[in-house]
Amino acid sequence: MKENVVQQKSFAFAIRVVNAYKYLTEQKKEFVLSKQLLRSGTSIGANVEEATGGQSKKDFIAKISISYKEARETKYWLNLLTATDY
């Protein structure tokens, strides 16, 4: 099977998001924003996986579009956490 860079990178990013969530909740005691980050950041790779197994081109495009939206949302939460000194 051919190597899929997007799958690999989105999975690696999800690992970093999980580790950031653990840090934020354990060390900084931040639970609300970090939960949003966890949900959107791990959803990117999950939707990439679904897109890869899509039943049609239309299905693939729909799932990849969701991944893109989740990536933008994740960027928002990261920016907000940074701006509020977490």
MOPAC internal coordinates of N, CA, C and O (Angstrom, degrees):
PM7 1SCF
backbone

  N    0.0000 0     0.00 0     0.00 0    0    0    0
  C    1.4581 1     0.00 0     0.00 0    1    0    0
  C    1.5306 1   108.68 1     0.00 0    2    1    0
  O    1.2310 1   120.58 1   -38.21 1    3    2    1
  N    1.3196 1   116.49 1   141.79 1    3    2    1
  C    1.4549 1   122.56 1  -178.00 1    5    3    2
  C    1.5321 1   110.84 1   -71.85 1    6    5    3
  O    1.2310 1   120.99 1   -38.93 1    7    6    5
  N    1.3132 1   115.71 1   141.07 1    7    6    5
  C    1.4573 1   122.52 1   178.58 1    9    7    6
  C    1.5266 1   110.30 1   -67.18 1   10    9    7
  O    1.2310 1   120.08 1   -47.44 1   11   10    9
  N    1.3282 1   117.44 1   132.56 1   11   10    9
  C    1.4602 1   122.16 1   179.91 1   13   11   10
  C    1.5216 1   108.86 1  -111.77 1   14   13   11
  O    1.2310 1   120.85 1   -74.79 1   15   14   13
  N    1.3207 1   115.98 1   105.21 1   15   14   13
  C    1.4615 1   122.34 1  -176.60 1   17   15   14
  C    1.5228 1   111.31 1   -63.31 1   18   17   15
  O    1.2310 1   119.92 1   142.20 1   19   18   17
  N    1.3197 1   117.75 1   -37.80 1   19   18   17
  C    1.4594 1   121.12 1  -179.24 1   21   19   18
  C    1.5222 1   110.39 1   -64.35 1   22   21   19
  O    1.2310 1   120.39 1   137.63 1   23   22   21
  N    1.3216 1   116.86 1   -42.37 1   23   22   21
  C    1.4689 1   120.09 1   177.13 1   25   23   22
  C    1.5211 1   110.41 1   -61.82 1   26   25   23
  O    1.2310 1   120.62 1   133.20 1   27   26   25
  N    1.3114 1   116.41 1   -46.80 1   27   26   25
  C    1.4690 1   120.64 1  -178.62 1   29   27   26
  C    1.5280 1   111.72 1   -61.59 1   30   29   27
  O    1.2310 1   120.57 1   134.12 1   31   30   29
  N    1.3242 1   116.53 1   -45.88 1   31   30   29
  C    1.4625 1   119.95 1  -177.49 1   33   31   30
  C    1.5276 1   112.02 1   -70.40 1   34   33   31
  O    1.2310 1   120.31 1   142.61 1   35   34   33
  N    1.3152 1   117.02 1   -37.39 1   35   34   33
  C    1.4661 1   118.29 1   179.13 1   37   35   34
  C    1.5225 1   111.05 1   -69.53 1   38   37   35
  O    1.2310 1   120.20 1   147.60 1   39   38   37
  N    1.3332 1   117.23 1   -32.40 1   39   38   37
  C    1.4626 1   120.69 1   176.10 1   41   39   38
  C    1.5272 1   110.18 1   -69.18 1   42   41   39
  O    1.2310 1   120.49 1   134.73 1   43   42   41
  N    1.3265 1   116.66 1   -45.27 1   43   42   41
  C    1.4700 1   120.85 1   178.15 1   45   43   42
  C    1.5281 1   110.81 1   -61.09 1   46   45   43
  O    1.2310 1   120.69 1   141.37 1   47   46   45
  N    1.3285 1   116.29 1   -38.63 1   47   46   45
  C    1.4590 1   120.20 1   177.55 1   49   47   46
  C    1.5247 1   110.54 1   -65.23 1   50   49   47
  O    1.2310 1   120.15 1   138.83 1   51   50   49
  N    1.3177 1   117.32 1   -41.17 1   51   50   49
  C    1.4675 1   120.97 1   178.59 1   53   51   50
  C    1.5253 1   110.92 1   -60.03 1   54   53   51
  O    1.2310 1   120.25 1   141.15 1   55   54   53
  N    1.3190 1   117.12 1   -38.85 1   55   54   53
  C    1.4670 1   120.53 1   176.93 1   57   55   54
  C    1.5258 1   110.39 1   -61.65 1   58   57   55
  O    1.2310 1   120.67 1   136.39 1   59   58   57
  N    1.3205 1   116.32 1   -43.61 1   59   58   57
  C    1.4646 1   120.05 1   178.75 1   61   59   58
  C    1.5258 1   111.43 1   -64.12 1   62   61   59
  O    1.2310 1   120.49 1   142.31 1   63   62   61
  N    1.3297 1   116.66 1   -37.69 1   63   62   61
  C    1.4625 1   120.89 1   178.65 1   65   63   62
  C    1.5366 1   110.01 1   -65.61 1   66   65   63
  O    1.2310 1   120.22 1   136.46 1   67   66   65
  N    1.3117 1   117.18 1   -43.54 1   67   66   65
  C    1.4727 1   120.85 1   178.34 1   69   67   66
  C    1.5291 1   109.84 1   -60.79 1   70   69   67
  O    1.2310 1   120.46 1   136.43 1   71   70   69
  N    1.3141 1   116.72 1   -43.57 1   71   70   69
  C    1.4690 1   119.91 1   178.75 1   73   71   70
  C    1.5246 1   111.66 1   -65.66 1   74   73   71
  O    1.2310 1   120.11 1   142.03 1   75   74   73
  N    1.3235 1   117.39 1   -37.97 1   75   74   73
  C    1.4657 1   120.77 1   176.32 1   77   75   74
  C    1.5243 1   110.47 1   -64.45 1   78   77   75
  O    1.2310 1   120.79 1   139.23 1   79   78   77
  N    1.3327 1   116.10 1   -40.77 1   79   78   77
  C    1.4657 1   120.64 1   177.72 1   81   79   78
  C    1.5296 1   110.63 1   -60.67 1   82   81   79
  O    1.2310 1   120.78 1   134.43 1   83   82   81
  N    1.3328 1   116.12 1   -45.57 1   83   82   81
  C    1.4642 1   119.30 1   179.17 1   85   83   82
  C    1.5257 1   110.93 1   -60.88 1   86   85   83
  O    1.2310 1   120.42 1   137.47 1   87   86   85
  N    1.3181 1   116.81 1   -42.53 1   87   86   85
  C    1.4601 1   121.23 1   178.49 1   89   87   86
  C    1.5319 1   110.81 1   -62.91 1   90   89   87
  O    1.2310 1   120.59 1   131.36 1   91   90   89
  N    1.3291 1   116.49 1   -48.64 1   91   90   89
  C    1.4578 1   120.05 1  -177.70 1   93   91   90
  C    1.5270 1   112.62 1   -62.27 1   94   93   91
  O    1.2310 1   120.38 1   140.48 1   95   94   93
  N    1.3140 1   116.89 1   -39.52 1   95   94   93
  C    1.4613 1   118.75 1  -178.41 1   97   95   94
  C    1.5279 1   112.24 1   -78.67 1   98   97   95
  O    1.2310 1   120.18 1   141.12 1   99   98   97
  N    1.3193 1   117.27 1   -38.88 1   99   98   97
  C    1.4724 1   120.06 1  -176.97 1  101   99   98
  C    1.5261 1   113.00 1   -81.40 1  102  101   99
  O    1.2310 1   120.13 1   136.33 1  103  102  101
  N    1.3174 1   117.36 1   -43.67 1  103  102  101
  C    1.4636 1   120.81 1  -174.69 1  105  103  102
  C    1.5287 1   113.24 1   -92.33 1  106  105  103
  O    1.2310 1   120.13 1   138.83 1  107  106  105
  N    1.3104 1   117.36 1   -41.17 1  107  106  105
  C    1.4739 1   121.68 1  -175.11 1  109  107  106
  C    1.5247 1   113.02 1   -98.68 1  110  109  107
  O    1.2310 1   120.43 1   170.41 1  111  110  109
  N    1.3166 1   116.78 1    -9.59 1  111  110  109
  C    1.4715 1   122.43 1  -178.99 1  113  111  110
  C    1.5333 1   112.08 1    55.81 1  114  113  111
  O    1.2310 1   121.17 1  -140.02 1  115  114  113
  N    1.3299 1   115.37 1    39.98 1  115  114  113
  C    1.4649 1   121.94 1   178.32 1  117  115  114
  C    1.5248 1   107.12 1  -107.42 1  118  117  115
  O    1.2310 1   120.55 1   -58.57 1  119  118  117
  N    1.3360 1   116.56 1   121.43 1  119  118  117
  C    1.4576 1   119.97 1  -171.90 1  121  119  118
  C    1.5326 1   115.10 1  -117.08 1  122  121  119
  O    1.2310 1   119.64 1   154.79 1  123  122  121
  N    1.3069 1   118.28 1   -25.21 1  123  122  121
  C    1.4627 1   120.68 1  -173.49 1  125  123  122
  C    1.5347 1   111.24 1   -83.62 1  126  125  123
  O    1.2310 1   120.22 1   121.63 1  127  126  125
  N    1.3157 1   117.19 1   -58.37 1  127  126  125
  C    1.4591 1   120.89 1  -179.24 1  129  127  126
  C    1.5247 1   111.31 1   -64.36 1  130  129  127
  O    1.2310 1   120.99 1   141.07 1  131  130  129
  N    1.3259 1   115.72 1   -38.93 1  131  130  129
  C    1.4695 1   119.58 1  -178.42 1  133  131  130
  C    1.5215 1   111.75 1   -64.66 1  134  133  131
  O    1.2310 1   120.02 1   146.38 1  135  134  133
  N    1.3246 1   117.56 1   -33.62 1  135  134  133
  C    1.4623 1   120.79 1   177.66 1  137  135  134
  C    1.5276 1   110.39 1   -66.73 1  138  137  135
  O    1.2310 1   120.71 1   140.52 1  139  138  137
  N    1.3304 1   116.25 1   -39.48 1  139  138  137
  C    1.4636 1   120.37 1   176.99 1  141  139  138
  C    1.5265 1   109.97 1   -63.63 1  142  141  139
  O    1.2310 1   120.73 1   137.32 1  143  142  141
  N    1.3354 1   116.20 1   -42.68 1  143  142  141
  C    1.4587 1   121.30 1   177.80 1  145  143  142
  C    1.5252 1   110.52 1   -60.57 1  146  145  143
  O    1.2310 1   120.44 1   135.55 1  147  146  145
  N    1.3194 1   116.77 1   -44.45 1  147  146  145
  C    1.4575 1   121.39 1   179.83 1  149  147  146
  C    1.5293 1   111.15 1   -60.19 1  150  149  147
  O    1.2310 1   120.52 1   134.54 1  151  150  149
  N    1.3033 1   116.61 1   -45.46 1  151  150  149
  C    1.4708 1   120.55 1  -177.68 1  153  151  150
  C    1.5247 1   112.21 1   -65.19 1  154  153  151
  O    1.2310 1   120.68 1   130.40 1  155  154  153
  N    1.3310 1   116.31 1   -49.60 1  155  154  153
  C    1.4646 1   118.27 1  -176.98 1  157  155  154
  C    1.5263 1   111.69 1   -73.35 1  158  157  155
  O    1.2310 1   120.47 1   141.81 1  159  158  157
  N    1.3275 1   116.70 1   -38.19 1  159  158  157
  C    1.4693 1   120.35 1  -177.24 1  161  159  158
  C    1.5125 1   114.59 1   -68.07 1  162  161  159
  O    1.2310 1   120.50 1   146.98 1  163  162  161
  N    1.3121 1   116.65 1   -33.02 1  163  162  161
  C    1.4653 1   119.34 1   178.17 1  165  163  162
  C    1.5298 1   111.64 1   -86.72 1  166  165  163
  O    1.2310 1   120.57 1   160.34 1  167  166  165
  N    1.3080 1   116.52 1   -19.66 1  167  166  165
  C    1.4620 1   120.87 1   179.06 1  169  167  166
  C    1.5265 1   112.18 1   -70.22 1  170  169  167
  O    1.2310 1   120.49 1   153.42 1  171  170  169
  N    1.3230 1   116.68 1   -26.58 1  171  170  169
  C    1.4679 1   120.17 1  -179.46 1  173  171  170
  C    1.5241 1   109.92 1   -56.44 1  174  173  171
  O    1.2310 1   120.57 1   123.87 1  175  174  173
  N    1.3140 1   116.51 1   -56.13 1  175  174  173
  C    1.4639 1   121.14 1  -178.04 1  177  175  174
  C    1.5189 1   112.92 1   -65.89 1  178  177  175
  O    1.2310 1   120.52 1   143.95 1  179  178  177
  N    1.3256 1   116.60 1   -36.05 1  179  178  177
  C    1.4643 1   119.57 1   178.87 1  181  179  178
  C    1.5272 1   110.61 1   -61.77 1  182  181  179
  O    1.2310 1   120.55 1   138.92 1  183  182  181
  N    1.3216 1   116.55 1   -41.08 1  183  182  181
  C    1.4680 1   119.87 1   178.79 1  185  183  182
  C    1.5176 1   112.28 1   -73.16 1  186  185  183
  O    1.2310 1   119.86 1   148.81 1  187  186  185
  N    1.3337 1   117.87 1   -31.19 1  187  186  185
  C    1.4687 1   120.63 1   173.75 1  189  187  186
  C    1.5261 1   109.27 1   -63.21 1  190  189  187
  O    1.2310 1   120.36 1   137.12 1  191  190  189
  N    1.3202 1   116.92 1   -42.88 1  191  190  189
  C    1.4677 1   120.99 1   177.64 1  193  191  190
  C    1.5250 1   110.79 1   -60.85 1  194  193  191
  O    1.2310 1   120.77 1   134.89 1  195  194  193
  N    1.3264 1   116.13 1   -45.11 1  195  194  193
  C    1.4682 1   118.99 1   178.45 1  197  195  194
  C    1.5170 1   111.36 1   -63.04 1  198  197  195
  O    1.2310 1   120.46 1   140.11 1  199  198  197
  N    1.3332 1   116.73 1   -39.89 1  199  198  197
  C    1.4674 1   120.65 1   179.79 1  201  199  198
  C    1.5184 1   110.95 1   -62.96 1  202  201  199
  O    1.2310 1   120.73 1   139.09 1  203  202  201
  N    1.3160 1   116.20 1   -40.91 1  203  202  201
  C    1.4672 1   121.13 1  -179.48 1  205  203  202
  C    1.5222 1   111.17 1   -60.61 1  206  205  203
  O    1.2310 1   120.86 1   145.54 1  207  206  205
  N    1.3178 1   115.96 1   -34.46 1  207  206  205
  C    1.4596 1   120.35 1   178.47 1  209  207  206
  C    1.5165 1   112.75 1   -96.00 1  210  209  207
  O    1.2310 1   120.27 1  -162.74 1  211  210  209
  N    1.3216 1   117.10 1    17.26 1  211  210  209
  C    1.4657 1   121.48 1  -177.15 1  213  211  210
  C    1.5252 1   112.27 1   -58.93 1  214  213  211
  O    1.2310 1   121.33 1   -31.35 1  215  214  213
  N    1.3084 1   115.06 1   148.65 1  215  214  213
  C    1.4609 1   121.22 1  -177.73 1  217  215  214
  C    1.5161 1   113.16 1   -83.32 1  218  217  215
  O    1.2310 1   120.69 1   164.31 1  219  218  217
  N    1.3341 1   116.28 1   -15.69 1  219  218  217
  C    1.4672 1   120.24 1  -179.20 1  221  219  218
  C    1.5194 1   108.57 1  -154.21 1  222  221  219
  O    1.2310 1   121.17 1    -9.71 1  223  222  221
  N    1.3084 1   115.36 1   170.29 1  223  222  221
  C    1.4617 1   120.16 1   176.86 1  225  223  222
  C    1.5293 1   110.10 1   -62.54 1  226  225  223
  O    1.2310 1   120.83 1   139.76 1  227  226  225
  N    1.3206 1   116.01 1   -40.24 1  227  226  225
  C    1.4678 1   121.38 1   178.61 1  229  227  226
  C    1.5310 1   111.07 1   -61.96 1  230  229  227
  O    1.2310 1   120.20 1   137.82 1  231  230  229
  N    1.3291 1   117.23 1   -42.18 1  231  230  229
  C    1.4592 1   122.83 1   177.61 1  233  231  230
  C    1.5391 1   110.01 1   -63.36 1  234  233  231
  O    1.2310 1   120.61 1   135.81 1  235  234  233
  N    1.3239 1   116.44 1   -44.19 1  235  234  233
  C    1.4597 1   121.66 1   178.43 1  237  235  234
  C    1.5306 1   110.50 1   -59.30 1  238  237  235
  O    1.2310 1   120.17 1   131.87 1  239  238  237
  N    1.3145 1   117.28 1   -48.13 1  239  238  237
  C    1.4625 1   121.57 1  -178.67 1  241  239  238
  C    1.5284 1   111.20 1   -62.69 1  242  241  239
  O    1.2310 1   120.45 1   139.36 1  243  242  241
  N    1.3039 1   116.74 1   -40.64 1  243  242  241
  C    1.4700 1   120.69 1   179.27 1  245  243  242
  C    1.5209 1   111.12 1   -61.50 1  246  245  243
  O    1.2310 1   119.93 1   134.68 1  247  246  245
  N    1.3244 1   117.73 1   -45.32 1  247  246  245
  C    1.4694 1   121.47 1  -178.29 1  249  247  246
  C    1.5242 1   111.72 1   -70.53 1  250  249  247
  O    1.2310 1   120.14 1   140.41 1  251  250  249
  N    1.3164 1   117.33 1   -39.59 1  251  250  249
  C    1.4649 1   120.28 1   177.73 1  253  251  250
  C    1.5246 1   110.18 1   -65.38 1  254  253  251
  O    1.2310 1   120.54 1   143.72 1  255  254  253
  N    1.3261 1   116.57 1   -36.28 1  255  254  253
  C    1.4663 1   120.48 1   177.30 1  257  255  254
  C    1.5230 1   110.82 1   -63.61 1  258  257  255
  O    1.2310 1   120.33 1   140.32 1  259  258  257
  N    1.3186 1   116.98 1   -39.68 1  259  258  257
  C    1.4687 1   120.64 1   176.64 1  261  259  258
  C    1.5273 1   109.74 1   -63.66 1  262  261  259
  O    1.2310 1   119.99 1   138.19 1  263  262  261
  N    1.3241 1   117.63 1   -41.81 1  263  262  261
  C    1.4662 1   121.18 1   177.31 1  265  263  262
  C    1.5250 1   110.96 1   -57.76 1  266  265  263
  O    1.2310 1   120.93 1   136.47 1  267  266  265
  N    1.3209 1   115.82 1   -43.53 1  267  266  265
  C    1.4617 1   120.59 1   179.00 1  269  267  266
  C    1.5253 1   111.16 1   -61.68 1  270  269  267
  O    1.2310 1   120.43 1   135.33 1  271  270  269
  N    1.3183 1   116.78 1   -44.67 1  271  270  269
  C    1.4672 1   120.62 1   178.65 1  273  271  270
  C    1.5245 1   111.13 1   -63.04 1  274  273  271
  O    1.2310 1   120.35 1   139.42 1  275  274  273
  N    1.3261 1   116.95 1   -40.58 1  275  274  273
  C    1.4668 1   120.56 1   178.45 1  277  275  274
  C    1.5286 1   110.89 1   -65.68 1  278  277  275
  O    1.2310 1   120.41 1   144.29 1  279  278  277
  N    1.3225 1   116.83 1   -35.71 1  279  278  277
  C    1.4652 1   120.68 1   177.71 1  281  279  278
  C    1.5302 1   110.27 1   -64.93 1  282  281  279
  O    1.2310 1   120.39 1   138.39 1  283  282  281
  N    1.3148 1   116.86 1   -41.61 1  283  282  281
  C    1.4654 1   120.27 1   177.67 1  285  283  282
  C    1.5236 1   110.87 1   -64.98 1  286  285  283
  O    1.2310 1   120.35 1   139.38 1  287  286  285
  N    1.3241 1   116.93 1   -40.62 1  287  286  285
  C    1.4594 1   120.07 1   177.77 1  289  287  286
  C    1.5241 1   110.53 1   -64.23 1  290  289  287
  O    1.2310 1   120.44 1   138.41 1  291  290  289
  N    1.3229 1   116.77 1   -41.59 1  291  290  289
  C    1.4617 1   121.22 1   178.82 1  293  291  290
  C    1.5205 1   110.62 1   -60.50 1  294  293  291
  O    1.2310 1   120.77 1   138.14 1  295  294  293
  N    1.3270 1   116.13 1   -41.86 1  295  294  293
  C    1.4629 1   120.43 1   177.38 1  297  295  294
  C    1.5256 1   110.18 1   -59.26 1  298  297  295
  O    1.2310 1   120.48 1   139.09 1  299  298  297
  N    1.3198 1   116.68 1   -40.91 1  299  298  297
  C    1.4643 1   121.25 1   177.82 1  301  299  298
  C    1.5317 1   111.17 1   -59.00 1  302  301  299
  O    1.2310 1   120.58 1   130.86 1  303  302  301
  N    1.3422 1   116.49 1   -49.14 1  303  302  301
  C    1.4662 1   119.62 1  -178.18 1  305  303  302
  C    1.5324 1   111.10 1   -64.64 1  306  305  303
  O    1.2310 1   120.44 1   140.90 1  307  306  305
  N    1.3235 1   116.77 1   -39.10 1  307  306  305
  C    1.4676 1   119.64 1   177.17 1  309  307  306
  C    1.5295 1   110.70 1   -63.52 1  310  309  307
  O    1.2310 1   120.42 1   137.07 1  311  310  309
  N    1.3178 1   116.80 1   -42.93 1  311  310  309
  C    1.4625 1   120.17 1   177.68 1  313  311  310
  C    1.5215 1   111.44 1   -63.00 1  314  313  311
  O    1.2310 1   120.24 1   138.45 1  315  314  313
  N    1.3157 1   117.15 1   -41.55 1  315  314  313
  C    1.4606 1   121.36 1   179.73 1  317  315  314
  C    1.5308 1   110.86 1   -65.97 1  318  317  315
  O    1.2310 1   120.32 1   136.50 1  319  318  317
  N    1.3063 1   116.99 1   -43.50 1  319  318  317
  C    1.4745 1   120.15 1   177.10 1  321  319  318
  C    1.5207 1   110.98 1   -61.77 1  322  321  319
  O    1.2310 1   120.29 1   140.21 1  323  322  321
  N    1.3062 1   117.05 1   -39.79 1  323  322  321
  C    1.4643 1   120.92 1   178.25 1  325  323  322
  C    1.5229 1   111.16 1   -66.70 1  326  325  323
  O    1.2310 1   120.58 1   134.25 1  327  326  325
  N    1.3168 1   116.49 1   -45.75 1  327  326  325
  C    1.4637 1   121.35 1  -178.28 1  329  327  326
  C    1.5243 1   113.36 1   -65.19 1  330  329  327
  O    1.2310 1   120.56 1   156.07 1  331  330  329
  N    1.3234 1   116.53 1   -23.93 1  331  330  329
  C    1.4705 1   120.81 1   179.28 1  333  331  330
  C    1.5254 1   112.24 1  -101.97 1  334  333  331
  O    1.2310 1   121.08 1  -162.44 1  335  334  333
  N    1.3180 1   115.54 1    17.56 1  335  334  333
  C    1.4735 1   123.60 1   173.76 1  337  335  334
  C    1.5230 1   115.32 1    63.81 1  338  337  335
  O    1.2310 1   119.87 1  -150.72 1  339  338  337
  N    1.3147 1   117.84 1    29.28 1  339  338  337
  C    1.4596 1   120.34 1   172.31 1  341  339  338
  C    1.5088 1   109.17 1   -90.28 1  342  341  339
  O    1.2310 1   120.10 1   180.00 1  343  342  341

